Amino acid sequence: MSSEETWKTRDKSVAWFHEKPQISPSAFLLLEAYSQIPANEVIDHVVNVRNDAWEVFPYPCIGQFLFLDLSLKEYEEYGEVLERLGQGQTFLDMGCCFGQEIRQLTADGVPSENLFGCDLEKNYHELGYRLFNDRDRLHAKFLTASIFDNDSALTNLNGTFDIVYAGSFLHLFGYTEQVTAAKAIAALLRPQKGSMLLGRQIGATKAVAVENPADNKRTMFQHSAESFESMWKDIGEQLGITFTVQATLSEVQGRHKGFLTSDMRLLHFIVRRQ
């Protein structure tokens, strides 16, 4: 059976289906304090939501509980993000999944009216409300759209976002698609100095295209720091915009390691418009 056929069967024997979550202290605190879920019920609650999601979306991020990852707050720039959003600037989480980063920002005091999330799967938004128990008090706006759609609820907001976060998003695509997606993200940013894209994705010590583990008809391009910076330099030249790019590689930890070869790394990046 091919990897694509295995993926379509909702087969729980695949490497990316984990029976129990590894909940970080920050995620546990968010679910307990923000979502008001009793501590002794957190694990069962998370597993129940995940199991229902798996029947609809058997993707690696669901099987591995990656919707519990809170990576944005790990950035040195997180304080800057909180300050800017607190002053009324706008934020988009591109490929937001269940919207966990939006909930963390809200818990840290950002007015949720300034926050937007976008994902291709509408039901992710519903699952997010269920996971975080906040349908009646969260005022963030969730959009259902593809980054490749030139006429959507997302493109209607071109030029309006001060900060875009793309966590585990761009690496889903091959190189040519990444360029197209990156240009679309650049169009979403407010056309002024300081507008910022930050995020992370699987990279490699040497840039390489690999087979998508959930769909063997597609490739995923894993950037090195140098190739990522070069891609944005080329995009800037094509768009007539100057970007400064910081890209760094680090060792991959935790749940991601099951997929990886010795050359793969975690790529963190910050792209600022000048």
C-alpha atoms as one frame of an Amber mdcrd trajectory, in Angstrom:
protein
   0.000   0.000   0.000   1.388   3.426  -0.944   1.821   6.213   1.588  -1.061
   8.089  -0.064  -3.377   5.059   0.205  -2.359   4.511   3.837  -3.130   8.159
   4.585  -6.589   7.924   3.051  -7.573   4.881   5.130  -7.246   6.731   8.483
  -4.906   3.905   9.445  -3.730   4.457  13.041  -0.692   2.233  12.563   1.120
   4.968  10.624   4.214   6.500  12.193   2.528   9.855  12.657  -0.354   8.627
  14.859   0.466   8.843  18.571  -1.864   7.393  21.164  -1.179   9.972  23.879
  -0.153  13.627  23.677   3.068  15.100  24.970   1.673  18.300  26.433   4.221
  21.017  27.125   3.861  23.027  30.357   2.820  26.101  28.335   0.142  24.189
  26.419  -1.132  22.564  29.596  -1.351  25.969  31.277  -3.210  27.412  28.301
  -5.782  24.613  28.370  -6.175  24.813  32.137  -6.088  28.579  32.735  -7.380
  30.036  29.464  -9.738  27.230  28.404 -10.785  26.501  31.996 -10.484  22.747
  31.601  -9.791  20.969  34.913  -6.223  19.685  35.106  -7.301  16.068  35.541
  -9.417  16.283  32.369  -6.916  17.958  30.032  -5.389  14.811  28.511  -8.717
  13.075  27.864 -10.119  16.280  26.406  -7.205  16.664  23.993  -7.300  13.007
  22.936 -11.060  13.101  22.307 -10.793  16.194  20.117  -7.833  14.724  18.233
  -9.532  11.392  17.637 -12.568  13.118  16.133 -10.286  15.298  14.001  -8.402
  12.228  12.759 -11.575  10.789  11.241 -11.869  13.897   9.086  -8.242  15.024
   8.702  -5.740  12.167   9.150  -2.772  14.466   8.635   0.551  14.114  10.462
  -0.076  17.322  12.430  -3.265  15.760  13.816  -1.807  12.339  14.521   1.179
  13.836  16.353  -0.834  16.388  18.355   1.170  19.189  16.744  -1.832  21.476
  17.206  -0.605  21.741  20.805   2.694  23.312  19.769   3.128  26.921  20.861
   6.209  27.998  18.978   5.574  31.717  18.494   6.309  32.555  22.116   9.750
  30.932  21.756  10.947  33.758  19.487  13.065  36.552  20.904  10.719  38.847
  19.004   7.658  37.669  20.944   7.791  40.699  23.214   7.834  42.922  20.134
   4.860  41.033  18.700   2.856  41.497  21.923   3.705  45.182  22.087   2.791
  45.881  18.469  -0.468  43.943  18.625  -1.343  45.620  21.899  -1.002  48.955
  20.087  -3.613  47.892  17.562  -1.558  46.281  14.807  -2.984  43.219  13.068
  -1.780  39.619  13.030  -2.463  36.687  10.699  -1.662  33.060  11.490  -1.311
  31.474   8.048  -2.150  27.769   8.154  -3.477  28.228  11.682  -4.806  24.672
  12.185  -6.763  24.822  15.477  -5.629  28.399  16.188  -3.427  27.601  19.169
  -1.104  30.560  18.605  -4.077  32.921  18.521  -5.273  31.560  21.857  -1.822
  32.063  23.397  -1.683  35.656  22.161  -5.145  36.267  23.602  -4.143  34.717
  26.926  -1.114  37.024  26.957  -3.309  40.095  26.698  -3.624  40.825  22.980
  -7.114  42.059  21.977  -8.450  39.150  19.978 -10.187  41.564  17.579  -6.711
  42.205  16.107  -6.099  38.524  15.338  -6.882  36.522  12.217  -6.360  32.868
  11.394  -6.545  31.214   7.988  -6.649  27.576   7.014  -7.820  25.541   4.053
  -9.986  23.352   6.293 -13.018  25.123   7.766 -13.615  22.414  10.345 -10.256
  23.199  11.938 -11.820  26.432  13.160 -14.700  24.526  14.742 -12.338  22.045
  16.341 -10.333  24.955  17.730 -13.378  26.389  19.471 -14.039  22.965  20.948
 -10.434  22.374  22.003 -10.094  25.766  23.685 -13.653  26.122  24.946 -13.933
  29.771  23.872 -16.573  30.145  21.173 -18.475  32.804  23.136 -15.480  34.902
  24.204 -12.892  34.812  21.408 -13.308  37.599  18.852 -10.570  36.590  16.415
 -11.627  36.172  12.795 -11.057  32.816  11.098 -10.898  32.594   7.314 -11.204
  29.543   5.085  -9.057  30.030   2.002  -6.141  28.693  -0.010  -2.983  30.770
  -0.277  -3.050  29.905  -4.002  -6.532  31.342  -4.603  -6.270  34.789  -6.193
  -9.847  35.721  -5.292 -10.742  34.767  -1.739 -11.577  36.084   1.711  -7.825
  36.160   2.268  -6.811  38.159  -0.789  -9.527  40.674   0.075  -7.271  41.564
   3.032  -4.115  42.169   1.012  -2.002  44.960   2.451  -3.660  44.928   5.887
  -1.474  42.771   8.130   1.443  44.082  10.153   2.625  40.635  11.243   2.107
  37.262   9.572   3.079  34.002  11.252   3.650  30.879   9.128   4.443  27.913
  11.343   4.954  24.543   9.635   3.325  25.943   6.511   5.648  26.746   3.605
   7.464  23.416   3.838   4.251  21.664   2.775   4.983  22.684  -0.815   7.577
  22.226  -3.510   9.947  25.066  -4.344   7.863  26.681  -7.087   4.730  26.568
  -4.918   6.677  28.033  -2.006   7.673  30.998  -4.147   4.046  31.531  -5.168
   2.875  31.237  -1.541   5.621  33.555  -0.299   4.637  36.219  -2.843   1.029
  35.909  -1.710   2.121  36.381   1.906   4.190  39.419   0.913   1.037  40.888
  -0.657  -0.850  40.394   2.623   1.665  42.490   4.547   1.022  46.175   5.035
   3.176  48.020   2.457   5.359  49.837   4.961   8.694  49.378   6.681   8.596
  46.958   9.594   5.863  44.665   8.322   7.033  41.210   9.319   6.722  37.518
   8.498   8.050  35.023  10.991   7.774  31.298  11.269   9.391  27.915  11.261
   9.433  24.803   9.125  11.401  21.636   8.500  14.668  22.478   6.744  17.921
  20.730   5.986  21.646  21.342   6.107  21.560  21.134   2.308  18.398  22.251
   0.495  16.504  19.290  -0.929  13.116  18.253  -2.319  11.628  15.193  -0.594
   8.508  13.094  -1.004   5.532  14.244   1.029   5.019  11.461   3.639   1.243
  11.813   3.446   0.981  12.129  -0.340   3.595  10.467  -2.545   2.447  12.439
  -5.583   3.731  15.675  -4.074   7.115  16.952  -2.962   8.109  19.164  -0.057
  11.091  21.500  -0.420  13.277  21.657   2.674  15.343  24.833   2.712  18.777
  25.430   4.097  19.229  28.832   5.709  21.073  29.981   2.591  18.432  28.795
   0.122  15.637  30.382   2.155  17.438  33.718   2.224  18.158  33.421  -1.517
  14.488  32.702  -2.272  13.382  35.861  -0.494  16.109  37.909  -2.176  14.792
  36.754  -5.559  11.193  37.464  -4.508  12.132  40.947  -3.361  13.828  41.693
  -6.666  10.794  40.441  -8.595   8.380  42.507  -6.498  10.563  45.583  -6.218
  10.627  45.292  -2.402  13.625  45.053  -0.086  13.394  42.389   2.622  15.861
  41.592   5.356  15.922  37.901   6.174  17.194  36.039   9.218  17.151  32.263
   8.855  18.710  29.798  11.282  18.819  26.030  11.589  18.595  24.082  14.829
  18.369  20.440  15.832  14.894  18.956  15.686  13.474  17.863  19.006  10.515
  15.851  20.247   7.722  14.459  18.114   9.081  15.667  14.790  12.080  13.359
  15.011  10.218  10.296  13.778  10.203  11.602  10.205  13.703  12.926   9.991
  17.041  12.039   8.501  20.363  13.171   9.915  20.427  16.124   7.491  17.059
  17.572   8.504  16.800  20.547  10.825  14.233  23.018  12.122  14.402  26.294
  10.200  13.338  29.487  11.990  12.996  32.680   9.982  12.126  36.354  10.250
  11.462  38.402   7.119  11.050  42.161   7.500  10.008  44.659   4.886  12.349
  47.636   4.547
